[in-house]
Amino acid sequence: MIFNSIRWRLQLWHGLILVVVLSGFGLSAYHVARDNQQRRIDTELEHHLMALFRPLPPDQCPNRPPPGEHPETSRRPDPFDFSENLSQAIEQAGALDQTQTNTFYYLLWQSDGVLMASAPGSPVSVPFPTNPEPAGIQPHDPDSLDDGPPPHPRPPLPLIARTRNQAREIYLFGPHGDCVLVGRSMASDLAAMNRLALWLVAAGASVLLLGLAGGWWVATRAIRPIEDISATAIKIAAGDLSQRINAADAESELGRLATVLNSTFARLEAAFAHQARFTADASHELRTPVSVILTQTQTALARERSVAEYRNVLDACQRAAQRMRSLIESLLELARLDAGQEPMKQAPFDLAHVVRESIELLRPLATARGIQIQCACSPAPCIGDSERIGQVATNLLTNALQFNRAQGSVRVGVSAGNEFALLTVEDTGQGIPAEELPRIFERFYRVDKSRSRLQGHDGIGLAISKAIVDSHGGLIEVSSQFGAGSVFTVKLPTGKRSP
Amino acid sequence: MRVLVVDDEPDLLASLLQALREDGYAADGAADGEEGLYKAQNYDYDAILLDVMLPGIDGWELLQRLRKTKKTAVLMLTARDAVRDRVRGLNGGADDYLVKPFDLDELLARLRALIRRSASQAQSCLQIGDVLLDTSARTVTRQGRPVELTAREYVLVEFLALHRGKVVSRTMLYEHLFDENDSTLSNLLDVHVSNIRKKLGHDFITTRRGHGYSIESL
């Protein structure tokens, strides 16, 4: 399913986080704006209320005592005693009406709830607010005013605010339970708030979309290397082992992964190539003698032949069959060695003795080619299968004789060691080019293909030698100087542990 | 028809050459890539049988180098049968591909088809006037009656028939009908031509004095 892809999951989480953050931000912005608006309206209303009943200058005060009396002791009018200041307040409110837009309105009630006055534009049926404070705890006890001048400035008035039908109103109860209310419609402010809310939603939605698009882009970029890797892996799984992941950004996590995968693929490819080469070589080696037999016999049988001709054909067939036999034997032996089925004796023997036997075996071949074998063999006890090791020595010696120059020499050395016994076979032949050395122990690998074919070599002897030495826990190595000769070194364990 | 066989297996090479010669081909052999390439570049063979695994220059490289100068039909012989190898061989300019071990009959049939194709002749039977040439059975009939031709006479007729309407020079005939082991004198060709005329009619082969011979296209 598509939503299971990493890209979609990332996108989903990204979207969710964006929605939470954006809505949190939008809601707080809306609330702050609304609070601010309310406070501003309240301040305005309060301001109007104060303007309505601001203390009059003394000379305009209607209840002002005549000059000459002590102003300190005279009873100063309380501006919030609506009953006393009513007419004046109405006058002022009338003046206010002229100056202010008609969004504001005011209403005055007597304590019994009878409407005394109202602004011309006031809404009808404004309910008489309930007085939340009992008279006793009113901050301005009128009696206290008699005792002295009222504290000036006045302590904060017990203003009460309410919201009613899209209108904000504040009201104030006078000392006698009279009530004055100033209000204004909030329709335009609410519309502004709605516009703000709409704007916030629109902005939030566009930021969300932008964020999602950006997230998609980032996810695509981040995932592209993964997609590269999986595309390459698919191609490799389909059989094209030469594919590699583009690991240009080798420092990133995915780049490192790509590098590791690439080296794995390279090793896989090498292993497959090695296997394929072995199969191709083996099939070539096995098919060639069969081709010889088929072609020889089919040609011979096409018409009557002389006895000599038949003899030639049979000779060729015999050679081909012998070649196949030796090849099959070698391959089977190699397969058994690979599978670990070939039993290896673990008996102590003298390497020098085994090597001397091999030399004696090959002496006639050496004499025939005019090659001298020099042996510097000192007793070297080691543990293993002496017959198998003899096979290795014979193989190395045969190679040293066959790939030697005429009248050359072969030097054989055996020496004892603490951990390993050492066998060296040194020839004075053509040597092996440096680039061929790493492949010399591969199956069917031949340095000089034409020469070894003529000498009946199937290119598998060194591979068998290596397998035998490996299964002994030993080492076989070669070093060569091209044109001067090669040295093969075999190290076999003595069974003694190094201290 | 003259063919070159390149194979490093002496027993295989010898029997292939023998089989080809007995089938009426002039056949040359080469035991390695260098010799094969030299011969392929210096003679106009009608076809080359090329082994892939060769010492020195291998079959792929030989083919690649040969294709720079010659369009000779090449039949690759190889013990490798992986599809990749076949594709590589055909892409590399080989005209056909045969996996070892092969049957001799199949090899000869494919070789005939290859030579026919390279002479732009799709049919294995050629009708020239009242003479019918069956290149797969290697027989000639005239007015429905079989005509006995010697192997040399047959290949000469076949070569001229495959190049119908063209004048074939004596040099070309020598190059394509006789291999390096044949020691033929120039007048032998005239003997063969005159014998063919006796058997298939005097007008069957036209002599273009100073140029060579031809079989008219109709």
Interface residues (C-beta under 8 A of the other chain):
Chain A: A276 A280 S283 H284 E285 L286 R287 T288 V290 S291 V292 I293 L294 T295 Q296 Q298 T299 A300 A302 R303 V313 A316 R319 A320 D448 K449 S450 R451 R453
Chain B: D8 E9 D11 L12 A14 S15 L16 Q18 A19 E22 D32 M53 P55 G56 T78 A79 R80 D81 A82 D85 V99 K100 P101 F102 D103 L104 D105
